[in-house]
Amino acid sequence: SASSVGALSFEWDGAPIAVPNAGSIGTDAAGRIYVPLRGAGKVNIYDNARGGNRLLASIGGGELTDPTSVALDVRGYIYVADAARNAVVAYSPYYWGAPLLGSSGQKGPALGQFDGLGQIALDFEPRVFAGETVNGRIQVLDPSRGTLAPLYGFGITEPGGWGPVAGLAIDSKERIVVSSSNPTQPLRYYSQNGALNFSMNAAGPAQLSAPLGLTFDPLDRLAVADTGNNRVQLFLFSPGGAGLGSLAAFGTAGSGDGQFSGPSSISTAPGALAYVVDSGNGRIVRLRYDDADKDGALDAADNCAGKPNLAQGDIDSDGRGDECDDDIDGDGLVNGADGCPLMKPFNDKVEAELGVKLL
């Protein structure tokens, strides 16, 4: 099943992973999926799409009680929000065996305390941003100090009580977007220091309804688990960052391919893939998006859009992928007239003009 808005498409990709009661998921640079199991006290780690999304390991047994969210930093360190313990728990990367590093937090309203831990996200410092549904705020933690030391919190008074914080996402420009499970409250966009820039919501067909999960994709486009509308949506910041423009929507209510029942979390992965927690159907589904030629490169950044080029090769670095470039080595001779089209930039043309062979 596939759907598109303009040139951007979503497509059902592969068999779903059966997971009841999953929290907010995360992915790493290798495409593995980290799934917190609400009430089961552990996080399951699944292989990437090439590996068939098979179960690789579970972490947190005896250490976690009710993990609600997982986020990973650029190094692969794993952070888990545990709502029952009111703590954020840190683990080393999976490729080191993911041993426990430590945890921080207890119940309460002060900095370093939590109530109603929901989705967490990381910036590129890295710092941990933790959403709290009961305290109605975002709290920022510094993992470099070993104990996830609290830095500051925001969202309570700007422009007023936030209510039930749901989704949380941070892009490469450190723009922070927060959603609420309250159907009447819009998304809010904050700068990296917690200053509110504006509140926003999509209009018309792109209207959001109590979105529970947010993430930014590699091109800083906002992907939303539009829970109340049983679909996922993709948005782009408008020029100047003054709002969001809708790029695509995918999904209808139901349990078949291309259908969702209360999608609650979304995370993108390498290979133009997105994973969605389809809560009402007890599964995680894999979507291919913005990849019409199915080469694993997002069309918006594909150097040879419309023609599969898995390696995204560009020998002469001219921005045109080799599969689309009529002069691959950039020597001024088209490939068909070039005796050595993949190497010796500039030599071939000179040889042809002079009628001699250059070393």
N, C-alpha and C positions, 0 to 999 in steps of 0.2 A: 504494500500500500504506500502510495506516495502523494505528496501534496506540495504545492509551491505558491509563492506570491512573487510575481515578477520572475526574476531569474534564479531565485534562491529556493531550494527544495529541501524537504525532509523525506526520508525513506526508512521504512522498517528494515532493520539489518540484523539478521541472525536470530537465534532462538532466545527467548527471555530466560533470565535466571530466576528460579523460584526462591523467593525470600520473603517470608511473612514478617511483618512488623519491623521493617527497616527504617532507620533514621536518615539523617542527611549524609549523603555519601561523598567521598572524595576520590580523586584519581591522582596517579603520579606520572612522572615524565615517561615511564615505560608503558603507560596505558593500563596498569593494574587498577582494580577497583577496590576501594575500602568501604565496607558496609557495616555500620554499627547496628547491632541487633538489640532493639529496645527490650528491656527486661531479661535478656539472656546473658548479660554481663560479658560480652565479648565483641570483637570486631572481626568479621570474616574478610579475608583478602583473596580476590579472584584474579586470575591471569588476564592478560590483555586479549583483544579480539583474535589476534593471530593464534594465541594459545587456547582458543575455544572458551574463554571465560571460565575455565575450570577452577574449582576451589584449591587454593595453594596452602593456606594456613589460617589459623585463628589466633588472635592475640587478646590479652586482657583477662583471661580466665582467672578468677580469684582476685582481680585488681579493679574490675569495673562492675557496676551494678546496673545502671540504666544509661548506656551510652546513647546520646541523642544525635551527635554530629562528629564527623571526622574531617580534618583538613591537613594538608601536607605543604611543607615549605619547599623552596627550590632545591634543597639538598636532599629531600626525601624524608626528613624527620616528620613523625606522625603525632598529631595532637587530637585528643578526644575530649569532647564535653560530656561529663557524666552528671546528669540531672539529679539522680538520687543522692550522690555524694556532694553535690554543689561544688564540683572541682573540675579543673582542666588538667588532663593527664598527658604526659609526654613520653614518647617512645622513640628509640633510634630507628633509622631506616630499615625497611624490610630486608635489604640485601646484607645487613649486618645481623639479621635474626630478630630485629625489632624488640630488644630488651627494654624493660621499663626504665625510664630515666628519673621520673619523679612526678609529683602532682602538687597543685596549689589550689586552695579555696576552702570555704566553709559557708554555711548558710547565713545570709544577712544582707543588709543594704549598703554596707561600707565598701570602700575600694578593697579589692582582694577577697571579697565575699560575693556570693552569687545566690540567685533565687530564680529558678525557672530557666536553666541553661538550654538554649536552643542551638541554632546554627552558629558555627564559628568559621572564620576566614583568616587568611594571612596576607600581609603585604610583603614587599620585597626587602624589608629591613633584615630579618623578618620579625614582625610583631604579630601577636595573636589578638584578634578582635572577637569578642564573645558577646552574642546577643542574649539578653535575659528577658523572658516573657513576663515574669512577675515584677521584677524591678523596672521593667520598661526602659532599658537603656542598652548601650553598647559599652563594654569595658575593654580597655586595651592593656595587654600584658607584654612584658619583655622576657622572652625565653632565654636570652643570652646570659642572664644572671643565674641560671640554673634552677631557680624556684618559681619561674613564671611570675616575676614581681609585677604588681599592678602599677600602671603609669597614670592613667586618667580614664574618665568615663564621660559619655555625652549622650544626648538625646532626650533627657527628661524634661528640660524646660524650653527647648527650641523646636517648634514654637509653642509647645505645651506637652502635656503627658502623652507619651507615644502609645501606650497601651501594649497589646501583645506583639512584641517583636517576633518576626517569623524568619524571613530570609535576610541574608547578609552577603554582600559581594564587594570585592575591591579590584579595580583594574590596574593596569601598569602605570597609569598616571596618578595612582593612589586616590582615585575618586571612589567614594564609599556609597553604595546604594543599600537601603534598608527597606524591607517590606513588612507589612502587618497582616496578621490573620483576620483582622477586622475588615469586613467587606467595604466599609465606608471610608477607610483611610487610604490615602495614596502612598506611592513610593516616596521616599525622601532621599535626597542626594546631599552628602556632606563632603567637605574637603578633608584632607588627611589629619588635620588638627581637631576635627570634630565640629567645625563651624557649619551650620546649615546654609546651603546655597539656595535651595528651593525645594518645594514639594511638587510632585508631578504624578500624573496618571495618564494613561493612554485614553483616547476617545474613540467612539464608534466601534467598529468591528474588533479593534484591538483592546477594548476595555478589559481590565484585569479584575478578577474576583478572588479576594483572599489568597493571594499567592504565597505559598509556603517556602519555596526554594528559589534561590538565585545563584547565578555564577556568571563570570565573564569568560568569553572564549578567547583564543589566542589573538584575535583582532580587536579586542576590547569591545565586543558586542555583548549586550546583556541578554543572557538566556534565562527564561523565567518558567518555573513550574506553575502554571496558571491553574491552581487547584480547583477553584470553584467552577471554572469553565471546562474542566476535563481536557486540557490541551497544554502544549508548550508553545512559547512565543520567543522570538528573537527581535531585539531592539538595537538601535544605533543612536548614540548621542548625536544630537543635531549640531551643526557648526557653532562653535562657541560654547557648547555644552549647556545650552539653555533648555533642553528638553530631550525627549526620546522620540524617535521615529520608528514605526513598526516596519520590520523587514519581512517577517514570515510568521505564520501560525500553523500548527499541525496538531491534529487529533480531534476526536469526537468522543462522546460518552459511550462506554461499552467495555467489552472484554476481549475483543478480537484484535487482529493486526491493525495498527493505526488508531486504536481506541484506548482510552484511559478511564480510570475511576479514581478521582482524587489524587492526581500526581503531586508528590510532596517534595521532591528533591531532584536536582539536575546537576550533572557535572560533565564537562567536555573532556575529551581525551585525544591524544595524537592520532592522526589518520582521518581527520574530519568526522569524528564520532562524538556522540553524546549519549550518556546513560541517564535514564529517568526512573526514579522510584515510583512505580504505579501502585500506590498503597492499597487501594480498594481491591485490586486484583492480586495482591500478594506476590509481586514480581518486579524485577528490574529489566527494563527493555533497552535495547541498543538501537540507536538511530544513526544513520549516515545523513549528514546535512551539508548543504552548500558544496556539493561535490558531484556535479552532473557527469563528469567523465570517470568517476570512481577510481581515481588514482591516489586517494588519501591526502590530497592537498586541497585546502579550502579554495573554492573558485575565486573568491575575492582577493586571494594572494597567489594564485596559481600562475606560474610563469609561462604556462602553455595551456590556458583554459580551453576546454573542448576536446583535448587530445590527451589520452593517458600518458603521463610521464612520471612514473613512481619516484625516480631519483631526483626530480627537479633540477637536472643538470643544466648548467649554463657556462660552457667552456670559456666563452669570450666575455662573460660578465656584462652583457649588454641589456639584461633584463628580459630577454626572450629565451625561453627554454629551448634546449637543443632540438627537441621534437618539432618545434615551430620555427626554427631559425634557418633561413636559406643560406646563411653564411656562418656556420657553427663556430669556426675559429676566428672570425672577425678579421680576415686578411684581405677583404675586398673582392674575393672570388666566390661565386656561388658554389654550393656544394658539388653540383653536377660537373662543374668545370675545374674543380679543385682536385689535384692529384693527391693531396693529403689534407682532407677536409677537417680532421680532428686535431691537428697540431701544426707547429711552425707558423704561428701568426705572422702575417706580413711578408714572409719569405716567398710564398707561392706566387703572389702577384708580381713581385719583382722578378722572379725567375721567368715568369711567362713573358714579361715585357722585354727582358734582356736576352732571353733565349739561352741562358746559362743556368747551371745548377749551383746553388749556394750551399755551403756546408752549414 
